[in-house]
Amino acid sequence: MFGEIDGTGFEVFDPRFAALFAPHIHVERLWTGARWCEGPAWFAAGRYLIWSDIPNDRMLRWDETDGSVSVFRQPSHFSNGNTVDRQGRLVTCEHRTRRVTRTEHDGSVTVVADGYGGRRLNSPNDVVVHSDGSVWFSDPVYGIVTDYEGGVQAMEQDGCHVYRCDPSSRRIDRVADDFVQPNGLAFSPDERTLYVSDTGATHAPGGPAHIRKFSVGEDGRLSGGAVFATCRAGIHDGFRVDRAGNIWASAFDGVHCFASDGDLIGKIRIPEIVGNVTFGGPAHNRLFICATTSIYSVYLFTNGHAIG
């Protein structure tokens, strides 16, 4: 055990994890005061982090230059997952409006996706942008089954699925349709693999609490889908992948780190349930952690492989 401070610290199960930090590195709490933190996204040019405080219907902004926190957007339509595309624009999943949007450089908002097959989406949850510009997102029901993270509304789709929006035609395709509650998603460094979590255990006793692994075809179609890792401390909600292919996944006891072969090699213990993470900082070697009420960060000996 290394660097334990106020319930935080590194837990090593494999030497590969010990090589990713130094014994003196510690977890920092940057801010607290939310109801449920989610969807962190790093903006390198401005050196700031944006994230969602879903029940409070707002998005917040932490400035690396002075440590200040301010409201970025309120109301936010009960925003959840966020990311940054290759042009440096914010892409957001909104529960209340049941859509995925993009905030342009001039501040205007463009709708990326709000329906499929002539019916409204459920409540887009998390999103990732491929290097070809396509937008991939998950669509569980968390934002339409209670008023806490959205608003009670009728489900119009025949299930909870994963979608891809083509950057040229804007056509939306359903790329995976065998999930209970699809949630976090991220590409491998070479983008030949897509990882998607299923958090169906939140609504079905004995339901899935795992991350699945898909092969990505040149045409954008997915194949495979075997279970890559199963969570034994709650669920794996959101996650990110570093340049070495390690997966850094949220869990009820902190952040779990999996090697690309699926081995759980270590944990970063956090004294709150963790909802999501992202890499940021000038060298992209700082892991930002969205926990229940707080934002934490820790420097690592690895780097995120994608912006945002």
C-alpha positions in Angstrom: 0.0 0.0 0.0 1.4 3.4 -1.0 0.5 7.0 -0.4 -2.6 6.5 1.7 -4.2 9.9 2.7 -7.7 10.3 4.0 -9.0 7.0 2.6 -7.1 7.3 -0.7 -4.1 5.3 -2.0 -2.7 2.8 -4.4 -3.4 -0.9 -4.1 -1.1 -3.1 -6.1 -2.0 -6.5 -7.4 0.6 -6.7 -10.2 4.1 -5.2 -10.7 2.8 -3.6 -13.9 0.6 -1.3 -11.8 3.5 -0.4 -9.4 5.4 0.9 -12.4 2.7 3.5 -13.1 3.3 5.7 -10.1 5.9 6.6 -7.4 5.5 5.9 -3.7 5.3 9.6 -2.9 2.5 10.3 -5.3 -0.8 10.9 -3.6 -4.4 11.6 -4.6 -5.6 15.2 -4.2 -9.2 16.3 -3.7 -9.6 19.4 -5.9 -13.2 20.4 -5.0 -16.4 19.1 -3.3 -20.0 20.2 -3.2 -21.9 18.2 -5.9 -24.6 15.6 -5.6 -23.3 13.3 -8.3 -20.3 14.1 -10.4 -20.0 12.6 -13.9 -18.7 13.1 -17.4 -15.3 14.8 -17.0 -13.8 16.3 -20.1 -10.4 18.1 -20.4 -9.8 21.2 -22.5 -6.1 21.4 -23.2 -6.1 24.9 -24.8 -7.8 26.5 -21.8 -6.3 24.2 -19.1 -9.7 23.5 -17.6 -11.9 20.5 -16.7 -15.6 20.4 -17.3 -17.9 17.9 -15.7 -21.6 17.2 -15.0 -23.4 17.5 -11.6 -26.4 15.6 -12.8 -29.0 16.0 -10.1 -28.2 19.7 -9.7 -28.8 20.1 -13.5 -25.5 21.9 -14.1 -22.1 21.6 -15.6 -19.1 22.8 -13.6 -15.6 24.1 -14.7 -12.3 23.7 -12.7 -9.5 26.0 -13.8 -6.0 24.5 -13.5 -4.4 27.9 -13.5 -5.9 29.0 -10.2 -7.9 26.1 -8.9 -11.2 28.0 -9.1 -14.6 26.3 -9.8 -17.4 28.0 -11.6 -20.7 27.1 -13.2 -20.2 26.4 -16.9 -23.8 25.7 -17.8 -27.1 25.7 -15.9 -29.6 24.3 -16.7 -27.6 21.7 -18.5 -30.6 19.5 -19.4 -29.3 17.0 -16.8 -26.1 16.4 -18.8 -24.2 13.2 -18.1 -21.2 12.1 -20.2 -19.0 14.6 -22.0 -16.0 14.4 -24.3 -13.9 16.6 -26.6 -13.8 16.0 -30.4 -10.7 16.5 -32.6 -11.6 20.1 -33.3 -11.7 20.9 -29.5 -15.5 21.1 -29.3 -17.6 19.8 -26.3 -19.8 16.8 -27.0 -22.5 16.2 -24.4 -25.1 13.6 -23.5 -28.3 15.2 -22.2 -30.9 13.2 -20.2 -33.7 15.7 -20.1 -33.7 16.3 -23.9 -32.8 12.7 -24.7 -30.1 13.8 -27.1 -26.4 14.2 -27.9 -25.2 17.7 -28.6 -22.0 19.5 -29.7 -21.1 23.0 -28.4 -19.5 24.9 -31.2 -16.6 27.3 -30.8 -19.0 30.3 -30.9 -21.1 28.8 -28.1 -24.0 27.7 -30.2 -25.3 24.1 -29.7 -25.7 21.6 -32.5 -27.8 18.5 -32.1 -25.8 15.4 -33.1 -28.5 12.8 -32.3 -31.9 12.8 -30.7 -33.7 9.8 -32.1 -33.5 6.5 -34.0 -36.0 4.9 -36.3 -38.4 7.8 -35.9 -38.5 7.5 -32.1 -36.8 9.5 -29.3 -33.7 8.0 -27.7 -33.9 6.9 -24.1 -31.3 9.1 -22.3 -27.8 9.2 -23.8 -25.3 8.5 -21.1 -21.7 8.5 -22.3 -20.0 9.4 -25.6 -16.7 9.0 -27.4 -15.5 10.4 -30.7 -13.4 8.3 -33.2 -10.5 9.9 -35.1 -12.7 9.7 -38.3 -15.1 12.1 -36.6 -17.9 9.6 -35.9 -19.7 10.0 -32.6 -20.4 6.8 -30.5 -22.7 6.8 -27.6 -24.6 4.6 -25.1 -28.3 5.0 -24.5 -29.6 3.4 -21.2 -32.7 4.6 -19.4 -31.2 6.2 -16.3 -32.5 9.7 -17.2 -36.1 8.8 -17.9 -37.0 6.4 -15.0 -36.8 8.9 -12.2 -36.9 12.7 -11.7 -33.5 12.7 -9.9 -31.2 12.6 -13.0 -33.7 13.8 -15.6 -37.5 13.3 -15.8 -39.9 10.4 -15.9 -40.8 9.9 -19.5 -42.0 7.0 -21.6 -39.4 4.7 -23.3 -39.8 4.8 -27.1 -36.9 2.5 -28.2 -37.2 -1.3 -27.9 -34.2 -1.5 -25.6 -31.0 0.1 -24.5 -28.4 0.2 -27.2 -25.1 1.6 -28.5 -25.1 3.9 -31.5 -22.8 5.5 -34.1 -23.3 8.8 -35.8 -21.6 9.2 -39.2 -19.6 12.4 -39.5 -20.5 13.0 -43.1 -24.1 11.8 -43.6 -25.1 12.2 -40.0 -26.8 8.9 -40.3 -27.2 7.1 -37.0 -26.7 3.3 -36.8 -27.4 1.0 -34.0 -24.1 -0.9 -33.5 -24.8 -3.1 -30.5 -28.3 -4.2 -29.3 -27.6 -6.9 -26.7 -27.0 -4.8 -23.6 -29.2 -4.4 -20.5 -27.9 -0.9 -19.6 -24.9 0.2 -21.8 -22.9 2.8 -20.1 -19.2 3.9 -20.4 -17.3 3.4 -23.6 -13.8 4.0 -24.9 -11.5 3.0 -27.8 -8.2 1.3 -27.6 -5.2 3.3 -28.7 -5.3 1.9 -32.2 -9.1 2.2 -32.3 -9.5 -1.4 -33.4 -11.2 -2.2 -30.1 -14.2 -0.6 -28.5 -14.8 -1.3 -24.8 -18.4 -0.8 -23.5 -19.6 -1.3 -19.9 -23.0 -2.8 -19.0 -24.3 -1.6 -15.7 -27.6 -3.6 -15.8 -27.0 -4.7 -12.2 -28.4 -1.4 -11.1 -31.9 -2.4 -12.3 -31.9 -6.2 -12.4 -30.7 -8.4 -9.5 -27.8 -10.5 -10.7 -27.6 -8.3 -13.9 -24.4 -7.5 -15.7 -21.7 -5.4 -14.0 -18.9 -5.8 -16.6 -17.0 -4.3 -19.5 -17.2 -6.0 -22.9 -14.7 -5.9 -25.7 -15.6 -5.5 -29.4 -13.6 -5.5 -32.6 -14.2 -2.4 -34.8 -14.4 -3.0 -38.5 -13.3 -0.5 -41.1 -17.0 0.1 -41.9 -17.7 0.9 -38.3 -19.4 -2.3 -37.5 -18.7 -4.2 -34.3 -18.0 -7.9 -33.8 -17.2 -10.0 -30.8 -18.4 -8.6 -27.5 -17.0 -11.0 -25.0 -16.8 -10.0 -21.4 -13.4 -8.3 -20.8 -13.7 -7.5 -17.0 -16.2 -8.0 -14.3 -16.6 -5.5 -11.4 -16.5 -6.9 -7.9 -17.1 -3.6 -6.2 -20.3 -2.2 -7.6 -20.3 -1.4 -11.3 -17.8 -0.1 -13.9 -19.6 3.1 -15.0 -17.3 5.4 -17.0 -13.6 4.7 -17.9 -10.7 5.8 -20.1 -7.8 4.0 -21.8 -4.1 5.1 -21.6 -1.5 5.0 -24.3 -0.3 1.6 -23.2 -3.8 0.2 -23.5 -4.6 0.0 -19.7 -8.2 0.6 -18.8 -8.9 2.9 -15.9 -12.5 2.1 -14.7 -14.7 3.7 -12.1 -16.1 1.5 -9.3 -17.7 1.8 -5.9 -14.3 1.7 -4.1 -12.3 3.9 -6.4 -10.7 3.4 -9.8 -9.7 -0.1 -11.1 -6.9 -0.5 -13.5 -7.0 -3.4 -16.0 -4.1 -4.3 -18.3 -5.1 -4.8 -21.9 -5.1 -8.6 -21.3 -8.0 -8.1 -18.8 -5.9 -8.6 -15.6 -6.9 -6.4 -12.7 -3.4 -5.0 -11.9 -4.3 -2.4 -9.2 -6.7 0.1 -7.7 -6.7 3.8 -6.7 -8.9 3.8 -3.6 -11.3 6.8 -3.2 -13.6 7.2 -0.2 -16.6 7.9 -2.4 -18.3 6.0 -5.3 -16.6 6.9 -8.5 -18.7 7.6 -11.6 -16.1 8.5 -14.3 -12.5 9.5 -15.1 -10.5 11.3 -17.7 -6.9 12.2 -18.4 -5.7 15.8 -18.6 -3.0 18.2 -17.7 -0.3 19.6 -20.0 1.3 16.2 -20.4 -2.0 14.3 -20.3 -0.6 12.3 -17.3 -3.1 13.6 -14.7 -6.1 11.4 -14.0 -9.2 13.4 -13.0 -11.7 11.4 -11.0 -15.4 12.2 -10.7 -16.6 10.8 -7.4 -20.0 11.2 -5.8 -19.6 14.7 -4.3 -16.0 15.6 -5.3 -13.3 15.9 -7.9 -10.0 14.1 -7.2 -6.8 14.0 -9.3 -3.6 12.0 -9.3 -0.5 12.2 -11.4 0.6 8.9 -13.1 3.6 7.5 -15.0 1.3 7.0 -18.1 -0.7 9.3 -20.4 -4.2 9.3 -21.8 -4.2 8.2 -25.4 -7.0 10.6 -26.6 -8.0 14.2 -25.8 -11.0 14.9 -23.6 
